[in-house]
Protein backbone atom coordinates (compact mmCIF):
# COMPACT_ATOMS: atom_id res chain seq x y z
CA UNK A 1 0.00 0.00 0.00
CA UNK A 2 2.81 2.42 0.90
CA UNK A 3 4.45 1.92 -2.50
CA UNK A 4 1.20 2.78 -4.30
CA UNK A 5 0.84 6.00 -2.30
CA UNK A 6 4.43 6.99 -3.09
CA UNK A 7 3.87 6.34 -6.81
CA UNK A 8 0.65 8.38 -6.88
CA UNK A 9 2.25 11.28 -5.00
CA UNK A 10 5.26 11.19 -7.34
CA UNK A 11 3.00 11.34 -10.41
CA UNK A 12 1.06 14.26 -8.94
CA UNK A 13 4.26 16.18 -8.19
CA UNK A 14 5.55 15.57 -11.72
CA UNK A 15 2.27 16.75 -13.24
CA UNK A 16 2.25 19.90 -11.13
CA UNK A 17 5.80 20.75 -12.20
CA UNK A 18 5.46 19.92 -15.88
CA UNK A 19 1.76 20.60 -16.58
CA UNK A 20 0.66 17.14 -17.71
CA UNK A 21 -2.43 18.59 -19.34
CA UNK A 22 -0.42 20.94 -21.57
CA UNK A 23 -1.58 21.14 -25.16
CA UNK A 24 0.57 21.61 -28.21
CA UNK A 25 1.92 25.16 -28.44
CA UNK A 26 0.87 27.39 -31.33
CA UNK A 27 1.97 30.80 -32.54
CA UNK A 28 -1.30 32.20 -31.10
CA UNK A 29 0.19 31.63 -27.63
CA UNK A 30 2.95 34.11 -28.53
CA UNK A 31 0.44 36.92 -29.05
CA UNK A 32 -1.00 36.64 -25.55
CA UNK A 33 0.21 39.14 -22.95
CA UNK A 34 2.90 38.01 -20.53
CA UNK A 35 1.48 37.45 -17.06
CA UNK A 36 3.68 36.58 -14.09
CA UNK A 37 0.91 34.60 -12.44
CA UNK A 38 0.52 34.26 -8.70
CA UNK A 39 1.93 32.09 -5.95
CA UNK A 40 5.14 31.76 -4.01
CA UNK A 41 7.37 30.07 -6.57
CA UNK A 42 10.08 31.94 -8.40
CA UNK A 43 10.68 30.21 -11.76
CA UNK A 44 12.66 31.63 -14.65
CA UNK A 45 10.55 31.45 -17.80
CA UNK A 46 10.53 33.13 -21.20
CA UNK A 47 7.84 34.97 -23.14
CA UNK A 48 7.64 36.38 -26.64
CA UNK A 49 7.59 40.18 -26.86
CA UNK A 50 6.01 41.22 -30.16
CA UNK A 51 7.45 44.76 -30.04
CA UNK A 52 11.01 43.49 -29.49
CA UNK A 53 10.51 40.46 -31.77
CA UNK A 54 12.39 38.51 -29.14
CA UNK A 55 11.96 36.00 -26.35
CA UNK A 56 12.63 37.63 -22.99
CA UNK A 57 13.13 36.30 -19.48
CA UNK A 58 10.68 36.85 -16.63
CA UNK A 59 9.96 35.38 -13.21
CA UNK A 60 6.89 33.14 -13.13
CA UNK A 61 5.21 32.73 -9.75
CA UNK A 62 4.00 29.17 -10.29
CA UNK A 63 0.26 29.43 -10.93
CA UNK A 64 -1.99 31.14 -13.45
CA UNK A 65 -0.45 33.42 -16.02
CA UNK A 66 -0.88 33.11 -19.77
CA UNK A 67 0.21 30.57 -22.37
CA UNK A 68 2.91 32.99 -23.52
CA UNK A 69 5.27 31.21 -21.11
CA UNK A 70 8.06 28.84 -22.08
CA UNK A 71 10.58 26.81 -20.07
CA UNK A 72 13.52 27.92 -22.21
CA UNK A 73 14.43 30.67 -24.65
CA UNK A 74 14.91 27.98 -27.30
CA UNK A 75 11.36 26.66 -26.81
CA UNK A 76 10.00 30.20 -27.11
CA UNK A 77 11.99 30.90 -30.26
CA UNK A 78 10.91 27.63 -31.91
CA UNK A 79 7.25 28.58 -31.55
CA UNK A 80 7.24 32.37 -31.70
CA UNK A 81 9.91 33.77 -33.98
CA UNK A 82 8.58 34.65 -37.45
CA UNK A 83 10.90 32.15 -39.14
CA UNK A 84 9.48 29.37 -36.98
CA UNK A 85 5.91 30.51 -37.59
CA UNK A 86 6.47 30.57 -41.35
CA UNK A 87 8.01 27.09 -41.26
CA UNK A 88 5.07 25.72 -39.23
CA UNK A 89 2.46 27.01 -41.67
CA UNK A 90 4.06 25.54 -44.80
C-alpha positions as CSV (number, residue, x, y, z in Angstrom):
1,X,0.0,0.0,0.0
2,X,2.8,2.4,0.9
3,X,4.5,1.9,-2.5
4,X,1.2,2.8,-4.3
5,X,0.8,6.0,-2.3
6,X,4.4,7.0,-3.1
7,X,3.9,6.3,-6.8
8,X,0.7,8.4,-6.9
9,X,2.3,11.3,-5.0
10,X,5.3,11.2,-7.3
11,X,3.0,11.3,-10.4
12,X,1.1,14.3,-8.9
13,X,4.3,16.2,-8.2
14,X,5.6,15.6,-11.7
15,X,2.3,16.7,-13.2
16,X,2.3,19.9,-11.1
17,X,5.8,20.7,-12.2
18,X,5.5,19.9,-15.9
19,X,1.8,20.6,-16.6
20,X,0.7,17.1,-17.7
21,X,-2.4,18.6,-19.3
22,X,-0.4,20.9,-21.6
23,X,-1.6,21.1,-25.2
24,X,0.6,21.6,-28.2
25,X,1.9,25.2,-28.4
26,X,0.9,27.4,-31.3
27,X,2.0,30.8,-32.5
28,X,-1.3,32.2,-31.1
29,X,0.2,31.6,-27.6
30,X,2.9,34.1,-28.5
31,X,0.4,36.9,-29.0
32,X,-1.0,36.6,-25.5
33,X,0.2,39.1,-22.9
34,X,2.9,38.0,-20.5
35,X,1.5,37.5,-17.1
36,X,3.7,36.6,-14.1
37,X,0.9,34.6,-12.4
38,X,0.5,34.3,-8.7
39,X,1.9,32.1,-5.9
40,X,5.1,31.8,-4.0
41,X,7.4,30.1,-6.6
42,X,10.1,31.9,-8.4
43,X,10.7,30.2,-11.8
44,X,12.7,31.6,-14.7
45,X,10.5,31.5,-17.8
46,X,10.5,33.1,-21.2
47,X,7.8,35.0,-23.1
48,X,7.6,36.4,-26.6
49,X,7.6,40.2,-26.9
50,X,6.0,41.2,-30.2
51,X,7.5,44.8,-30.0
52,X,11.0,43.5,-29.5
53,X,10.5,40.5,-31.8
54,X,12.4,38.5,-29.1
55,X,12.0,36.0,-26.3
56,X,12.6,37.6,-23.0
57,X,13.1,36.3,-19.5
58,X,10.7,36.8,-16.6
59,X,10.0,35.4,-13.2
60,X,6.9,33.1,-13.1
61,X,5.2,32.7,-9.8
62,X,4.0,29.2,-10.3
63,X,0.3,29.4,-10.9
64,X,-2.0,31.1,-13.4
65,X,-0.4,33.4,-16.0
66,X,-0.9,33.1,-19.8
67,X,0.2,30.6,-22.4
68,X,2.9,33.0,-23.5
69,X,5.3,31.2,-21.1
70,X,8.1,28.8,-22.1
71,X,10.6,26.8,-20.1
72,X,13.5,27.9,-22.2
73,X,14.4,30.7,-24.7
74,X,14.9,28.0,-27.3
75,X,11.4,26.7,-26.8
76,X,10.0,30.2,-27.1
77,X,12.0,30.9,-30.3
78,X,10.9,27.6,-31.9
79,X,7.2,28.6,-31.6
80,X,7.2,32.4,-31.7
81,X,9.9,33.8,-34.0
82,X,8.6,34.6,-37.5
83,X,10.9,32.1,-39.1
84,X,9.5,29.4,-37.0
85,X,5.9,30.5,-37.6
86,X,6.5,30.6,-41.4
87,X,8.0,27.1,-41.3
88,X,5.1,25.7,-39.2
89,X,2.5,27.0,-41.7
90,X,4.1,25.5,-44.8
